[in-house]
Amino acid sequence: MSITVRRASVQDAAAYARIMGDPSVYPGLMQMPYANEELWRTRLADTNAPGKTDLLLVAELDGTVVGTAGLHPAGASQRRRHALMLGISVVADAQGRGVGSALMQALCDYSDRWVGALRLELSVYTDNARAIGLYKKFGFEIEGTMRGYALRDGQFTDTHAMVRFHPQPPGIAVPA
């Protein structure tokens, strides 16, 4: 079993649509079902455009894309530039096989070592124990619970707001 994490490209649009449209995946996401390949093709092309700060990744297990992850600015305001929103999805067959951990490690390394974001933020359904466990493993804490936050399968559902602070915020390297 070999897990490869890499930056997503336009050629991954079909894999993104397949994963985001997977009935075992989309109920755990804040996105809508019935993902569209053309939508993902456009989004992937836009994300990889010069000047964009988003990061979209895919995880391959033995050559097949089985997971996706991304970091996006938490807001357009200058005052929120220190924060990134995180999203991750892994198909059911690949869960529990290290794919989520590989994606989370890549996102945290990128944020900590190359972007210097102070906060990584995410929302997760309160009944998604497996995801909450993964996030806690990488230093995320529950900041609060948002009641009736998202409509999922006809029910308003609670979510947790979770955050991970940079473990060693960057400073200025001063020559000796």
N, C-alpha and C positions, 0 to 999 in steps of 0.2 A: 504494500500500500504506500503510494507516494503522493504527498500533497504539495502542490505548487500554487503559490499565491503570486499574482501578477496584476499589473494595471489593466483595466478593461479597455477594450477597443471597440470600434464600430462593428467589427466582425463578431462581437459577442452579443449583439442585439437579440438574436434568436434564443440564445441561452438565458439572457435576462428575462425575456418574455416567458420562456418555459418555466423558469424558477418562480418568478413573481405571480404567474398564473397557476401554479401548482396548488391544488386544494389542501395540501398539507402545510403549505407555506403562508399563503395570503391571509388566513384568519389571524395570524400572529403579527401581521404588519399593519401599519397605518395607511397603506396604499389600498386602492380599490382593486377588486378582482378583474379578471379578463384583461390582463396586460397585453399590450399591443407591440409587436416587433418594430413597427415603423416609429412608434413613440420612443422606444428605447434606442433605435438607431439615431434619431434626432438628438436625444438627450446625451448619448455617448459622444456624438460628434461635438456637441456644444461644450460638454465637460472637458474635453481634451483640447479645446481651442486655447490659443495663447492668451495669457492673462487670467485664466480661470483658476480659482483656488480649490475647487472641488477635487476630491480623489475618489475614483470608483475602482474597486478591485474585484477580481474573480478568484475563486479557489477551484483548482482542478484536482480531482482524485483519479489517479491512473488515466489522465488525459481527458476526462469528462468534467465540464464545469458543473459543480454541485453546490456552489455557494457564491454569494455576492456580498459586498460591503462597501460602505461609502462614508466619507466625511464631507460636510458641507458647512459653509458659514452659518452661524446660528441666527444671524440677522444682518441687515444691510447697514445698520447704524454703526458709526465710528466707535461708539461706546460698547459695542458687542463683538468687536473684532478679536477679542481674546478667547472667544468661545466657538466651538465647532459642534455640530449635530452629527450623531453617529447612527448608522443603520446597518443591519446585518440580516442575512437570510441564508439558511442552509436547508436543502431538501431533506425530507424525513429519512431516506435511506442512508444519508451520510452523517446524520446527527450521532453524537457519541463516538465519533471516530477521529476527533482532533481537528476537524475542518473549522469549526467556530473558533477554537483557540488559535489556530494559525491566522485566521483573518483578524481576530482581535489583537493579536501580537503585532501584526503588520500595521494596523491602524494606530495603535498606541505608540509604536516606534516612530512612525511617520509624524504624528502629532508632537511627540516629545522632542525628537532629535532634529526635525527639519522645519516644522512650522512654529513650534514654541507656544502652542495654545495653552492657556492656563486652565481652561475648562473643556472637558468632553461631556456632552449632554446627550441624553436619549430618553425616549418614552417607551415603556413596556407594559403590556397588559398585566395586571396584578396576579392573574392566574397562570402566567407563563413561568413556572418555577424553574424550568431548565434554563431559559434565557437569563433569568435573574441570577441564578447560580453562576453562569458563565461571566456575567458582568461583574459580580462581586469578586470572582477569582482574579479579575484584572483591576481591582481597586475601586470599582464604582460603589457608591452609596446611594441609598434612597433619600432624596431630598424632601419628597412629599408625595401624597396620593391625590390624584385629580379624579373626583367622583363623576361618573357619567361622561367621561372625556370624549369617547369615540363610539360611534355606532358600528357594531360588529354583529353581523348576522341577525339584524333586527332588534338588538338590545343595546342600550347605552351602557358602556362598560368602563370600569375604573382602570386607570393606568397609574403607574409610578413614574415620577420624574426622577431620573438617576443622574449622578454626576461623578466624574473622576477628575480630581485636580492633578495638575502636573506634579510629579513626585519631587522634582528639583527644578523649579522655574529657572529659565536661563538668566544668566547675568552677563556682565560685560567682561570679556577676557582682557585683563590688563597685563601688558608685557612686564616681565621682571626686570 
